[in-house]
C-alpha cells in the first residue's frame, strides 16, 4: 500500500513524497516550525537555537483535503500542496496571515522542472547540500541576520555568508517588512541571497532543513515571539551599565592599578576595568601569568573597592606547547582536522617565541566545556574574577575552511556556526553552578539564543574611521533586530587611531557621543602614537598607546568627562530598559521602525535609533559636520534634549550638532536626564 501524502497528530503535520519527509509543527504564539530531510529520520543531535521547551502553541488546527493540507496556529497558517509530478511529485509550502488573508512567505516553484523549492544534492554520508527557495516580493525589506559590515540596515539585495568571522556575526533570524520573522535554525555554513528575483537559503552540508516562521504583524511582536522561542536575556548587573575602560593591552598588575587609581583620583566613574589578552601563561593553560600579575586576588579586591568590576580576556585557543595540549588532544577535547596538521591557526601567544600553532577546544563537547571551565575556575575564579572576555570565539580559524573541521557533534560544515553560543553556554552554566551571579561575558561572536546568556556582543576589530562608525550604527540596529539586547562597539574603533591626531580626536568624541547611548559603553582600541614607540598600534606583543580619557589632551578629556557623567545620569533609565528586555525580549536600542511601525518614513531611517521608547539619538557620522538632517517620527511631540525646543512628529528638521553634542530628542512628556 502506498502511504498517504499527509498524516497528522495533535500539533504536527507530516508530509511525505518520494524520499522527502516534511514536518510542520505548531509552537509558541503564531509560529510554525518546518523541518525537512531526505534521510530516514531527523538528526536531533544538532545544536538548536530554540529553548528546550518552547511555549505551547496558541492552537493547532489541522485540515487535510486531498492534495491540500493546512496547519493553523493563531494568526499563522501553513498551506502545503502536493503538486503533480514534473520529474517527481513536489510539496509546495506557503504561509498566510489568517487575520489579513495576506500571503507572508511562499516557496518558489521551478519554472519548468528544476530546481525544487527544497533541493538536495548528496554530500558524504547523511549530509546534503540543500537549497530552500522563496518568492521575492516587491518592496519587501529585511532586517536582522546578525551583524555585518556592509553598512546597510535594510538587507534586501544583499548576499550574506553564513560563516562566523571577526566583525561578521551570524544570527540567522530575519524580520520582514511583510509582517513575519524567519528563524533559520541550522548551525551549518552556507549563505542567504536576498535577491530581487528570489530569496535563497543554502546549506553547504547538512542532514536537514530546520526553520521557524513567526507571524507579527509588527516588528515588536516578532521580536517578543523570537525571545519566547529562543530565550529572554537575563537582567544586566548594575555595574555593567556604567563605563568600561579598556585598551590593547594592560600587560601587568602594576599598570592596571596605576590606571585604575588615576581614574579614581580624578573622580571619574568606571563600572568595569578590562584586562585584555596575553595575561595568561600559555594559551589553553587557563591561568593568569604570575610574573606579570603576582597577586591577582589583591588586584581584584582593590578594583572592586573602587567600584570597578574586573573583566579578563580568555581565548578558546590552545597553544601546541601548552602543558595540557597533549592531555586535551588525547581526550578528544580539541577541534580536529580532516586534513593536515592539528592546528587551527598560526598566531602569537604569551611566553612563546614568534608565531605558534594554535588549536581550539571543542565547545560542542560538554566534557570539553567542563574541562575548560575547571581550568578557568582554578586559574581565575579563585582569584575573584567573575567577568570574562571571550575573544576569538568564532572560532578564529584561518583559513576558514569549515569542511576541514571535525567537531564532537559532526562535520564543521553542519555545526560550526553554533560554536560561539555553545562556548557561551558552557561559561554561563558553570558560572551559575559556582554562584557567580554578577558575571558577564564579552563576546566577539554569537548565534541564535546567545541573548539568553549574560553575553555582551561587540562588533569586533573595526577600523578607526567615520565610515566604520557609520557601519557600526547599522550593524548594531540589525543586531537589535536579531534579538540581541546587550551590544557595543570599540569606541574610537580598534585599528588606526593615533592619539595625537586631531582628526582622530574628532572621531573619538563623535564615537563617544554615540557609545554613551549604546546598551554597553566601552572604550577600547589598538592605539598608535606618532611621537612614541613606532611599534605602538602595530605590534600585539608591545601593545598599544595610551587609551584613557586623558590620553588625548585636555580639550578631548573635557568632552569625554562630560559624557561619562551623562552615562551615569542615564543609568536608571537604562536599568528600566534592560528590565523590559529581560521581561519581553524587546532590545533597548532599536531602529525607529520598531516603535513607529505605522510611519512609512521611519522604516527608511538607518542612521537614527531609539533607546527605549522615550529617547531618539541621531549620531554625527561625518568628519567636520556641525549639523545634520533628522527625522522626527510618528504623531508624537519631540523635545530637543539640549535646548528644550518642542517640535511635531512626522517632519524633517536641520538639527545643530556642535562638537559638544549630537542631536538627542525626548518623546512627549518623558523625563530623561540628558542635560546636567
Secondary structure as the mmCIF struct_conf table of DSSP 4:
data_model
#
loop_
_struct_conf.conf_type_id
_struct_conf.id
_struct_conf.beg_label_comp_id
_struct_conf.beg_label_asym_id
_struct_conf.beg_label_seq_id
_struct_conf.end_label_comp_id
_struct_conf.end_label_asym_id
_struct_conf.end_label_seq_id
HELX_LH_PP_P HELX_LH_PP_P1 UNK A 2 UNK A 4
BEND BEND1 UNK A 5 UNK A 5
STRN STRN1 UNK A 6 UNK A 8
BEND BEND2 UNK A 10 UNK A 11
STRN STRN2 UNK A 12 UNK A 17
TURN_TY1_P TURN_TY1_P1 UNK A 18 UNK A 19
STRN STRN3 UNK A 20 UNK A 27
TURN_TY1_P TURN_TY1_P2 UNK A 28 UNK A 30
STRN STRN4 UNK A 31 UNK A 37
BEND BEND3 UNK A 38 UNK A 41
TURN_TY1_P TURN_TY1_P3 UNK A 44 UNK A 45
BEND BEND4 UNK A 46 UNK A 46
BEND BEND5 UNK A 49 UNK A 50
TURN_TY1_P TURN_TY1_P4 UNK A 52 UNK A 53
HELX_LH_PP_P HELX_LH_PP_P2 UNK A 54 UNK A 57
BEND BEND6 UNK A 58 UNK A 58
STRN STRN5 UNK A 61 UNK A 65
TURN_TY1_P TURN_TY1_P5 UNK A 66 UNK A 67
STRN STRN6 UNK A 68 UNK A 73
TURN_TY1_P TURN_TY1_P6 UNK A 74 UNK A 75
STRN STRN7 UNK A 76 UNK A 83
HELX_LH_PP_P HELX_LH_PP_P3 UNK A 84 UNK A 85
BEND BEND7 UNK A 86 UNK A 88
STRN STRN8 UNK A 90 UNK A 97
TURN_TY1_P TURN_TY1_P7 UNK A 98 UNK A 100
STRN STRN9 UNK A 103 UNK A 106
STRN STRN10 UNK A 107 UNK A 107
HELX_LH_PP_P HELX_LH_PP_P4 UNK A 108 UNK A 110
BEND BEND8 UNK A 111 UNK A 113
BEND BEND9 UNK A 117 UNK A 117
STRN STRN11 UNK A 118 UNK A 122
BEND BEND10 UNK A 124 UNK A 124
TURN_TY1_P TURN_TY1_P8 UNK A 125 UNK A 126
STRN STRN12 UNK A 128 UNK A 135
TURN_TY1_P TURN_TY1_P9 UNK A 138 UNK A 139
STRN STRN13 UNK A 142 UNK A 147
TURN_TY1_P TURN_TY1_P10 UNK A 149 UNK A 150
BEND BEND11 UNK A 153 UNK A 154
TURN_TY1_P TURN_TY1_P11 UNK A 156 UNK A 157
STRN STRN14 UNK A 159 UNK A 162
BEND BEND12 UNK A 163 UNK A 163
STRN STRN15 UNK A 165 UNK A 165
TURN_TY1_P TURN_TY1_P12 UNK A 166 UNK A 167
STRN STRN16 UNK A 168 UNK A 168
STRN STRN17 UNK A 169 UNK A 176
TURN_TY1_P TURN_TY1_P13 UNK A 177 UNK A 179
STRN STRN18 UNK A 180 UNK A 184
BEND BEND13 UNK A 188 UNK A 188
STRN STRN19 UNK A 190 UNK A 194
BEND BEND14 UNK A 196 UNK A 197
STRN STRN20 UNK A 198 UNK A 206
BEND BEND15 UNK A 207 UNK A 207
STRN STRN21 UNK A 209 UNK A 215
BEND BEND16 UNK A 217 UNK A 218
HELX_RH_AL_P HELX_RH_AL_P1 UNK A 219 UNK A 230
HELX_LH_PP_P HELX_LH_PP_P5 UNK A 235 UNK A 237
HELX_RH_3T_P HELX_RH_3T_P1 UNK A 238 UNK A 241
BEND BEND17 UNK A 242 UNK A 242
STRN STRN22 UNK A 243 UNK A 245
TURN_TY1_P TURN_TY1_P14 UNK A 248 UNK A 249
BEND BEND18 UNK A 252 UNK A 252
HELX_RH_AL_P HELX_RH_AL_P2 UNK A 253 UNK A 265
TURN_TY1_P TURN_TY1_P15 UNK A 266 UNK A 267
BEND BEND19 UNK A 271 UNK A 271
STRN STRN23 UNK A 272 UNK A 275
BEND BEND20 UNK A 277 UNK A 278
STRN STRN24 UNK A 280 UNK A 280
BEND BEND21 UNK A 281 UNK A 282
TURN_TY1_P TURN_TY1_P16 UNK A 283 UNK A 284
BEND BEND22 UNK A 285 UNK A 285
STRN STRN25 UNK A 288 UNK A 288
TURN_TY1_P TURN_TY1_P17 UNK A 290 UNK A 292
TURN_TY1_P TURN_TY1_P18 UNK A 294 UNK A 295
HELX_RH_AL_P HELX_RH_AL_P3 UNK A 296 UNK A 305
TURN_TY1_P TURN_TY1_P19 UNK A 306 UNK A 307
STRN STRN26 UNK A 309 UNK A 315
BEND BEND23 UNK A 316 UNK A 316
STRN STRN27 UNK A 317 UNK A 319
TURN_TY1_P TURN_TY1_P20 UNK A 320 UNK A 321
BEND BEND24 UNK A 322 UNK A 322
TURN_TY1_P TURN_TY1_P21 UNK A 323 UNK A 324
HELX_RH_AL_P HELX_RH_AL_P4 UNK A 325 UNK A 331
TURN_TY1_P TURN_TY1_P22 UNK A 332 UNK A 332
STRN STRN28 UNK A 334 UNK A 334
STRN STRN29 UNK A 336 UNK A 337
BEND BEND25 UNK A 338 UNK A 340
BEND BEND26 UNK A 342 UNK A 342
BEND BEND27 UNK A 344 UNK A 344
STRN STRN30 UNK A 345 UNK A 347
TURN_TY1_P TURN_TY1_P23 UNK A 350 UNK A 351
BEND BEND28 UNK A 353 UNK A 354
STRN STRN31 UNK A 356 UNK A 360
STRN STRN32 UNK A 361 UNK A 361
TURN_TY1_P TURN_TY1_P24 UNK A 363 UNK A 364
BEND BEND29 UNK A 365 UNK A 365
HELX_RH_AL_P HELX_RH_AL_P5 UNK A 366 UNK A 379
TURN_TY1_P TURN_TY1_P25 UNK A 380 UNK A 380
HELX_RH_3T_P HELX_RH_3T_P2 UNK A 381 UNK A 383
TURN_TY1_P TURN_TY1_P26 UNK A 384 UNK A 384
STRN STRN33 UNK A 387 UNK A 391
BEND BEND30 UNK A 392 UNK A 392
TURN_TY1_P TURN_TY1_P27 UNK A 393 UNK A 395
BEND BEND31 UNK A 398 UNK A 399
HELX_RH_3T_P HELX_RH_3T_P3 UNK A 402 UNK A 404
STRN STRN34 UNK A 405 UNK A 407
TURN_TY1_P TURN_TY1_P28 UNK A 408 UNK A 409
STRN STRN35 UNK A 410 UNK A 411
HELX_RH_AL_P HELX_RH_AL_P6 UNK A 412 UNK A 415
HELX_RH_3T_P HELX_RH_3T_P4 UNK A 416 UNK A 418
HELX_RH_AL_P HELX_RH_AL_P7 UNK A 419 UNK A 433
TURN_TY1_P TURN_TY1_P29 UNK A 434 UNK A 435
TURN_TY1_P TURN_TY1_P30 UNK A 437 UNK A 438
STRN STRN36 UNK A 441 UNK A 443
BEND BEND32 UNK A 444 UNK A 444
TURN_TY1_P TURN_TY1_P31 UNK A 448 UNK A 449
HELX_RH_3T_P HELX_RH_3T_P5 UNK A 450 UNK A 452
BEND BEND33 UNK A 453 UNK A 454
STRN STRN37 UNK A 455 UNK A 458
BEND BEND34 UNK A 461 UNK A 461
STRN STRN38 UNK A 463 UNK A 463
BEND BEND35 UNK A 464 UNK A 465
HELX_RH_AL_P HELX_RH_AL_P8 UNK A 466 UNK A 480
TURN_TY1_P TURN_TY1_P32 UNK A 481 UNK A 483
BEND BEND36 UNK A 486 UNK A 486
STRN STRN39 UNK A 487 UNK A 488
STRN STRN40 UNK A 491 UNK A 491
TURN_TY1_P TURN_TY1_P33 UNK A 492 UNK A 492
BEND BEND37 UNK A 494 UNK A 494
STRN STRN41 UNK A 495 UNK A 498
TURN_TY1_P TURN_TY1_P34 UNK A 499 UNK A 500
HELX_RH_AL_P HELX_RH_AL_P9 UNK A 502 UNK A 515
TURN_TY1_P TURN_TY1_P35 UNK A 516 UNK A 517
BEND BEND38 UNK A 518 UNK A 520
STRN STRN42 UNK A 521 UNK A 523
STRN STRN43 UNK A 526 UNK A 528
TURN_TY1_P TURN_TY1_P36 UNK A 530 UNK A 531
BEND BEND39 UNK A 532 UNK A 532
TURN_TY1_P TURN_TY1_P37 UNK A 534 UNK A 538
TURN_TY1_P TURN_TY1_P38 UNK A 540 UNK A 542
BEND BEND40 UNK A 548 UNK A 548
TURN_TY1_P TURN_TY1_P39 UNK A 549 UNK A 552
HELX_RH_AL_P HELX_RH_AL_P10 UNK A 554 UNK A 584
BEND BEND41 UNK A 588 UNK A 588
STRN STRN44 UNK A 589 UNK A 590
HELX_RH_AL_P HELX_RH_AL_P11 UNK A 592 UNK A 595
TURN_TY1_P TURN_TY1_P40 UNK A 597 UNK A 598
TURN_TY1_P TURN_TY1_P41 UNK A 600 UNK A 601
HELX_RH_3T_P HELX_RH_3T_P6 UNK A 602 UNK A 604
BEND BEND42 UNK A 607 UNK A 607
STRN STRN45 UNK A 609 UNK A 611
TURN_TY1_P TURN_TY1_P42 UNK A 612 UNK A 614
STRN STRN46 UNK A 615 UNK A 618
BEND BEND43 UNK A 622 UNK A 622
TURN_TY1_P TURN_TY1_P43 UNK A 623 UNK A 624
BEND BEND44 UNK A 626 UNK A 626
STRN STRN47 UNK A 627 UNK A 632
TURN_TY1_P TURN_TY1_P44 UNK A 634 UNK A 635
STRN STRN48 UNK A 637 UNK A 640
TURN_TY1_P TURN_TY1_P45 UNK A 641 UNK A 643
STRN STRN49 UNK A 646 UNK A 648
BEND BEND45 UNK A 649 UNK A 650
STRN STRN50 UNK A 651 UNK A 656
TURN_TY1_P TURN_TY1_P46 UNK A 659 UNK A 660
STRN STRN51 UNK A 663 UNK A 667
TURN_TY1_P TURN_TY1_P47 UNK A 668 UNK A 669
#
